[in-house]
Amino acid sequence: MHMYCSIIKITNIHKEDAGTYEVTARNREGEATNTLVLNVTPKAEIKEPPKAAPIIVKPLAPTFCKVGEAVKLEAVITGTPKPKVEWSHNGKSISIGENLKVAEKDNIYTLSIENVTRTEDGEYTIKASNESGSAQTSANLSVQGNLQFIFKF
């Protein structure tokens, strides 16, 4: 006795492909028929998460520090999709570098300044935007100490 296997492969299946299929095998010994029912159910539609404009959950807070200290400015911002954020200092975009670092984790956006100087004194703003809108929060960083007076006679 010989065993044979037949496979039918239907690609790009559509609802119209549903129905009863029959396969018949014949040889000199006889004939065998097998019937199968193909049910096609539509794919579950993948729903995109609802879109939401950025919301400032916790705004930046005014901060005081002394020259040479480390400081962190922090805001909590939500939005879907995750908003793109831009930090600025006194209206000018911040250049991230060795002394300035930005981070984001669990919707908490942080600007860290390692060795604060008098030039970091001023207003800091974080603006968050996505395709649904934008929001921003601002606060002042007051840097105290190491004032130098130059007297000329």
C-alpha positions as protocol buffer text, in pm:
chain_id: "A"
residue {
  index: 1
  type: MET
  ca { x: 0 y: 0 z: 0 }
}
residue {
  index: 2
  type: HIS
  ca { x: 134 y: 344 z: -93 }
}
residue {
  index: 3
  type: MET
  ca { x: 45 y: 663 z: 92 }
}
residue {
  index: 4
  type: TYR
  ca { x: 34 y: 995 z: -86 }
}
residue {
  index: 5
  type: CYS
  ca { x: -21 y: 1344 z: 43 }
}
residue {
  index: 6
  type: SER
  ca { x: -179 y: 1632 z: -145 }
}
residue {
  index: 7
  type: ILE
  ca { x: -169 y: 1991 z: -31 }
}
residue {
  index: 8
  type: ILE
  ca { x: -367 y: 2284 z: -155 }
}
residue {
  index: 9
  type: LYS
  ca { x: -240 y: 2628 z: -65 }
}
residue {
  index: 10
  type: ILE
  ca { x: -463 y: 2932 z: -102 }
}
residue {
  index: 11
  type: THR
  ca { x: -286 y: 3266 z: -78 }
}
residue {
  index: 12
  type: ASN
  ca { x: -441 y: 3610 z: -51 }
}
residue {
  index: 13
  type: ILE
  ca { x: -756 y: 3452 z: 80 }
}
residue {
  index: 14
  type: HIS
  ca { x: -1079 y: 3649 z: 66 }
}
residue {
  index: 15
  type: LYS
  ca { x: -1420 y: 3598 z: 215 }
}
residue {
  index: 16
  type: GLU
  ca { x: -1541 y: 3476 z: -128 }
}
residue {
  index: 17
  type: ASP
  ca { x: -1299 y: 3179 z: -99 }
}
residue {
  index: 18
  type: ALA
  ca { x: -1512 y: 3029 z: 178 }
}
residue {
  index: 19
  type: GLY
  ca { x: -1699 y: 2715 z: 87 }
}
residue {
  index: 20
  type: THR
  ca { x: -1675 y: 2340 z: 45 }
}
residue {
  index: 21
  type: TYR
  ca { x: -1371 y: 2195 z: -128 }
}
residue {
  index: 22
  type: GLU
  ca { x: -1344 y: 1840 z: -254 }
}
residue {
  index: 23
  type: VAL
  ca { x: -1038 y: 1646 z: -361 }
}
residue {
  index: 24
  type: THR
  ca { x: -1054 y: 1317 z: -547 }
}
residue {
  index: 25
  type: ALA
  ca { x: -768 y: 1072 z: -594 }
}
residue {
  index: 26
  type: ARG
  ca { x: -799 y: 794 z: -857 }
}
residue {
  index: 27
  type: ASN
  ca { x: -580 y: 505 z: -954 }
}
residue {
  index: 28
  type: ARG
  ca { x: -632 y: 158 z: -1101 }
}
residue {
  index: 29
  type: GLU
  ca { x: -743 y: 29 z: -763 }
}
residue {
  index: 30
  type: GLY
  ca { x: -1023 y: 279 z: -723 }
}
residue {
  index: 31
  type: GLU
  ca { x: -1110 y: 624 z: -609 }
}
residue {
  index: 32
  type: ALA
  ca { x: -1109 y: 817 z: -281 }
}
residue {
  index: 33
  type: THR
  ca { x: -1273 y: 1151 z: -211 }
}
residue {
  index: 34
  type: ASN
  ca { x: -1222 y: 1390 z: 76 }
}
residue {
  index: 35
  type: THR
  ca { x: -1428 y: 1699 z: 148 }
}
residue {
  index: 36
  type: LEU
  ca { x: -1340 y: 1995 z: 362 }
}
residue {
  index: 37
  type: VAL
  ca { x: -1520 y: 2312 z: 458 }
}
residue {
  index: 38
  type: LEU
  ca { x: -1322 y: 2636 z: 453 }
}
residue {
  index: 39
  type: ASN
  ca { x: -1456 y: 2912 z: 674 }
}
residue {
  index: 40
  type: VAL
  ca { x: -1309 y: 3258 z: 627 }
}
residue {
  index: 41
  type: THR
  ca { x: -1346 y: 3511 z: 905 }
}
residue {
  index: 42
  type: PRO
  ca { x: -1230 y: 3868 z: 855 }
}
residue {
  index: 43
  type: LYS
  ca { x: -911 y: 3973 z: 1028 }
}
residue {
  index: 44
  type: ALA
  ca { x: -970 y: 4168 z: 1342 }
}
residue {
  index: 45
  type: GLU
  ca { x: -915 y: 4527 z: 1252 }
}
residue {
  index: 46
  type: ILE
  ca { x: -609 y: 4672 z: 1418 }
}
residue {
  index: 47
  type: LYS
  ca { x: -722 y: 4986 z: 1588 }
}
residue {
  index: 48
  type: GLU
  ca { x: -477 y: 5267 z: 1629 }
}
residue {
  index: 49
  type: PRO
  ca { x: -459 y: 5407 z: 1978 }
}
residue {
  index: 50
  type: PRO
  ca { x: -661 y: 5725 z: 2015 }
}
residue {
  index: 51
  type: LYS
  ca { x: -460 y: 6038 z: 1943 }
}
residue {
  index: 52
  type: ALA
  ca { x: -423 y: 6301 z: 2212 }
}
residue {
  index: 53
  type: ALA
  ca { x: -251 y: 6638 z: 2213 }
}
residue {
  index: 54
  type: PRO
  ca { x: 30 y: 6682 z: 2467 }
}
residue {
  index: 55
  type: ILE
  ca { x: -83 y: 6767 z: 2820 }
}
residue {
  index: 56
  type: ILE
  ca { x: 140 y: 6917 z: 3088 }
}
residue {
  index: 57
  type: VAL
  ca { x: 67 y: 6695 z: 3389 }
}
residue {
  index: 58
  type: LYS
  ca { x: 341 y: 6849 z: 3605 }
}
residue {
  index: 59
  type: PRO
  ca { x: 487 y: 7183 z: 3490 }
}
residue {
  index: 60
  type: LEU
  ca { x: 845 y: 7299 z: 3534 }
}
residue {
  index: 61
  type: ALA
  ca { x: 899 y: 7452 z: 3878 }
}
residue {
  index: 62
  type: PRO
  ca { x: 1103 y: 7764 z: 3961 }
}
residue {
  index: 63
  type: THR
  ca { x: 1441 y: 7652 z: 4092 }
}
residue {
  index: 64
  type: PHE
  ca { x: 1714 y: 7817 z: 4297 }
}
residue {
  index: 65
  type: CYS
  ca { x: 2074 y: 7697 z: 4308 }
}
residue {
  index: 66
  type: LYS
  ca { x: 2429 y: 7818 z: 4364 }
}
residue {
  index: 67
  type: VAL
  ca { x: 2711 y: 7839 z: 4115 }
}
residue {
  index: 68
  type: GLY
  ca { x: 2883 y: 7500 z: 4079 }
}
residue {
  index: 69
  type: GLU
  ca { x: 2585 y: 7292 z: 4191 }
}
residue {
  index: 70
  type: ALA
  ca { x: 2401 y: 7036 z: 3981 }
}
residue {
  index: 71
  type: VAL
  ca { x: 2034 y: 7098 z: 3903 }
}
residue {
  index: 72
  type: LYS
  ca { x: 1749 y: 6911 z: 3734 }
}
residue {
  index: 73
  type: LEU
  ca { x: 1447 y: 7070 z: 3573 }
}
residue {
  index: 74
  type: GLU
  ca { x: 1163 y: 6824 z: 3534 }
}
residue {
  index: 75
  type: ALA
  ca { x: 819 y: 6815 z: 3370 }
}
residue {
  index: 76
  type: VAL
  ca { x: 564 y: 6538 z: 3321 }
}
residue {
  index: 77
  type: ILE
  ca { x: 402 y: 6546 z: 2977 }
}
residue {
  index: 78
  type: THR
  ca { x: 165 y: 6296 z: 2818 }
}
residue {
  index: 79
  type: GLY
  ca { x: 32 y: 6265 z: 2462 }
}
residue {
  index: 80
  type: THR
  ca { x: -36 y: 6008 z: 2191 }
}
residue {
  index: 81
  type: PRO
  ca { x: 169 y: 5958 z: 1990 }
}
residue {
  index: 82
  type: LYS
  ca { x: 457 y: 6041 z: 2225 }
}
residue {
  index: 83
  type: PRO
  ca { x: 532 y: 6409 z: 2177 }
}
residue {
  index: 84
  type: LYS
  ca { x: 857 y: 6548 z: 2043 }
}
residue {
  index: 85
  type: VAL
  ca { x: 1005 y: 6794 z: 2289 }
}
residue {
  index: 86
  type: GLU
  ca { x: 1228 y: 7098 z: 2252 }
}
residue {
  index: 87
  type: TRP
  ca { x: 1405 y: 7273 z: 2537 }
}
residue {
  index: 88
  type: SER
  ca { x: 1496 y: 7642 z: 2525 }
}
residue {
  index: 89
  type: HIS
  ca { x: 1674 y: 7889 z: 2752 }
}
residue {
  index: 90
  type: ASN
  ca { x: 1571 y: 8255 z: 2738 }
}
residue {
  index: 91
  type: GLY
  ca { x: 1394 y: 8186 z: 2406 }
}
residue {
  index: 92
  type: LYS
  ca { x: 1694 y: 8019 z: 2238 }
}
residue {
  index: 93
  type: SER
  ca { x: 1720 y: 7646 z: 2160 }
}
residue {
  index: 94
  type: ILE
  ca { x: 1946 y: 7462 z: 2403 }
}
residue {
  index: 95
  type: SER
  ca { x: 2263 y: 7295 z: 2278 }
}
residue {
  index: 96
  type: ILE
  ca { x: 2297 y: 6964 z: 2454 }
}
residue {
  index: 97
  type: GLY
  ca { x: 2655 y: 6897 z: 2555 }
}
residue {
  index: 98
  type: GLU
  ca { x: 2884 y: 6787 z: 2833 }
}
residue {
  index: 99
  type: ASN
  ca { x: 2727 y: 7018 z: 3091 }
}
residue {
  index: 100
  type: LEU
  ca { x: 2363 y: 6989 z: 2969 }
}
residue {
  index: 101
  type: LYS
  ca { x: 2180 y: 6659 z: 2928 }
}
residue {
  index: 102
  type: VAL
  ca { x: 1817 y: 6575 z: 2850 }
}
residue {
  index: 103
  type: ALA
  ca { x: 1636 y: 6252 z: 2930 }
}
residue {
  index: 104
  type: GLU
  ca { x: 1287 y: 6101 z: 2912 }
}
residue {
  index: 105
  type: LYS
  ca { x: 1148 y: 5806 z: 3102 }
}
residue {
  index: 106
  type: ASP
  ca { x: 782 y: 5722 z: 3167 }
}
residue {
  index: 107
  type: ASN
  ca { x: 664 y: 6066 z: 3042 }
}
residue {
  index: 108
  type: ILE
  ca { x: 906 y: 6246 z: 3276 }
}
residue {
  index: 109
  type: TYR
  ca { x: 1124 y: 6489 z: 3079 }
}
residue {
  index: 110
  type: THR
  ca { x: 1440 y: 6608 z: 3251 }
}
residue {
  index: 111
  type: LEU
  ca { x: 1704 y: 6871 z: 3175 }
}
residue {
  index: 112
  type: SER
  ca { x: 2017 y: 6820 z: 3389 }
}
residue {
  index: 113
  type: ILE
  ca { x: 2286 y: 7084 z: 3432 }
}
residue {
  index: 114
  type: GLU
  ca { x: 2599 y: 6946 z: 3599 }
}
residue {
  index: 115
  type: ASN
  ca { x: 2809 y: 7247 z: 3693 }
}
residue {
  index: 116
  type: VAL
  ca { x: 2581 y: 7550 z: 3698 }
}
residue {
  index: 117
  type: THR
  ca { x: 2732 y: 7886 z: 3605 }
}
residue {
  index: 118
  type: ARG
  ca { x: 2576 y: 8233 z: 3605 }
}
residue {
  index: 119
  type: THR
  ca { x: 2511 y: 8197 z: 3230 }
}
residue {
  index: 120
  type: GLU
  ca { x: 2252 y: 7925 z: 3303 }
}
residue {
  index: 121
  type: ASP
  ca { x: 2039 y: 8175 z: 3499 }
}
residue {
  index: 122
  type: GLY
  ca { x: 1710 y: 8256 z: 3323 }
}
residue {
  index: 123
  type: GLU
  ca { x: 1386 y: 8113 z: 3188 }
}
residue {
  index: 124
  type: TYR
  ca { x: 1369 y: 7752 z: 3070 }
}
residue {
  index: 125
  type: THR
  ca { x: 1087 y: 7626 z: 2848 }
}
residue {
  index: 126
  type: ILE
  ca { x: 995 y: 7280 z: 2729 }
}
residue {
  index: 127
  type: LYS
  ca { x: 759 y: 7260 z: 2433 }
}
residue {
  index: 128
  type: ALA
  ca { x: 596 y: 6928 z: 2347 }
}
residue {
  index: 129
  type: SER
  ca { x: 423 y: 6866 z: 2013 }
}
residue {
  index: 130
  type: ASN
  ca { x: 265 y: 6585 z: 1818 }
}
residue {
  index: 131
  type: GLU
  ca { x: 22 y: 6570 z: 1525 }
}
residue {
  index: 132
  type: SER
  ca { x: -270 y: 6654 z: 1757 }
}
residue {
  index: 133
  type: GLY
  ca { x: -129 y: 6973 z: 1908 }
}
residue {
  index: 134
  type: SER
  ca { x: 129 y: 7123 z: 2139 }
}
residue {
  index: 135
  type: ALA
  ca { x: 179 y: 7243 z: 2496 }
}
residue {
  index: 136
  type: GLN
  ca { x: 459 y: 7414 z: 2685 }
}
residue {
  index: 137
  type: THR
  ca { x: 566 y: 7503 z: 3034 }
}
residue {
  index: 138
  type: SER
  ca { x: 829 y: 7750 z: 3155 }
}
residue {
  index: 139
  type: ALA
  ca { x: 1007 y: 7829 z: 3482 }
}
residue {
  index: 140
  type: ASN
  ca { x: 1298 y: 8038 z: 3602 }
}
residue {
  index: 141
  type: LEU
  ca { x: 1631 y: 7903 z: 3720 }
}
residue {
  index: 142
  type: SER
  ca { x: 1790 y: 8151 z: 3961 }
}
residue {
  index: 143
  type: VAL
  ca { x: 2165 y: 8100 z: 4000 }
}
residue {
  index: 144
  type: GLN
  ca { x: 2310 y: 8266 z: 4309 }
}
residue {
  index: 145
  type: GLY
  ca { x: 2665 y: 8333 z: 4418 }
}
residue {
  index: 146
  type: ASN
  ca { x: 3007 y: 8414 z: 4281 }
}
residue {
  index: 147
  type: LEU
  ca { x: 2924 y: 8766 z: 4174 }
}
residue {
  index: 148
  type: GLN
  ca { x: 3237 y: 8943 z: 4065 }
}
residue {
  index: 149
  type: PHE
  ca { x: 3270 y: 9316 z: 4083 }
}
residue {
  index: 150
  type: ILE
  ca { x: 3540 y: 9493 z: 3893 }
}
residue {
  index: 151
  type: PHE
  ca { x: 3629 y: 9837 z: 4021 }
}
residue {
  index: 152
  type: LYS
  ca { x: 3821 y: 10075 z: 3804 }
}
residue {
  index: 153
  type: PHE
  ca { x: 3982 y: 10384 z: 3948 }
}
